[in-house]
């Protein structure tokens, strides 16, 4: 088990051109001074984004709008179903499946109102040829609602076989993460039609939700698949104990029985940091960084970063770079404009993009001189 590794912050340089002078931004990193460019701004909370094969970018705004970004301009996409923008809920993640050129289908996660509060839903929709509207919105999965606006989780990724992984937080009901009849506090694996994946670990258990792949999670807001097909998630702890977890089929990640943090009141969580049959994190932070968004880099532009994890911090306004085995935090990418980072992705050309609450903006990192 790894202890938190305090690393020197990689500072940034902001030239006298000011924050709005896009050509003047540089980010100092272990790969030298890289170019930091604002793509577009003016979102409320840009929660997730994904690249279309034709070069445009889809961006979700938590308040309930889906945007198309072309160049440095954004426009609303019509036809989104009603969203319950309550607390941490709203319009959340977006996924462009690999077969988009044939199907024009995208997947979205969002919170929807029901009689008990707000529940997390996964929907599919078809984008119009002009990318101005979405039609044939179809509900694939609806998790029963609860009162309160906390811990929706809600990252989605596509596996190599076309199945979908989806994270769900405990919704503030911590014990539900150990209740296998509930989907809360779990990583799901489902087919594109919303049905449980055929290889799921609990299909033969009548008292267990068949969509569950792993459980015992608090609030995973980052999800990534590495080059070997391994699933990774990053999740919020309480006061301390944010975790990076190597997701395994049928595994119990312990929340709230074991944890590396404490309650916000300072009291102990559960029985301590370990218990037989419960997984240990691959890495944890203490103090918490409030992680959101996760990407594993291909090495396309910066070969030295191949296989490294990049994770956004909502609390300390930086991008954490993790590497090695065992994992360690090697670098903190920080700039005056990074702000609260919601999502981070690798673009098809190998550049690194991130969505930040600072100015509600989308930025990209490229080699200097590009």
Secondary structure, 3 states (H helix, E strand, C coil): CCCCCCCCEECCEECCCCCCCHHHEEEEECCEEEEEEEEECCCCCEEEEEECCCCCEEEEECCCEEEEEECCEEEECECCCCCCCCCCCCEEEEEECCCHHHHCEEEEEEEEEECCEEEEEEEEEEECCCCCEEEEEEEEEECCCECCCCCCCCCEEECCCCCEEEEECCCCCHHHHHCCCCCCCEEEEECCCCCECCCCCCCCCCCCCCCEEEECCCCEEEEEECCCCCEEEEECCCECCEEEEEECCCCECCCCCECCCECCCCCECCCECCCCCCCCCCEEECCCCCEEEEEECCCCCCHHHCCCEEEEECCCCEEEEEECCCCEEEEEEECCCCCCEEEEEECCCCCEEEEECHHHEEEEEEECCC
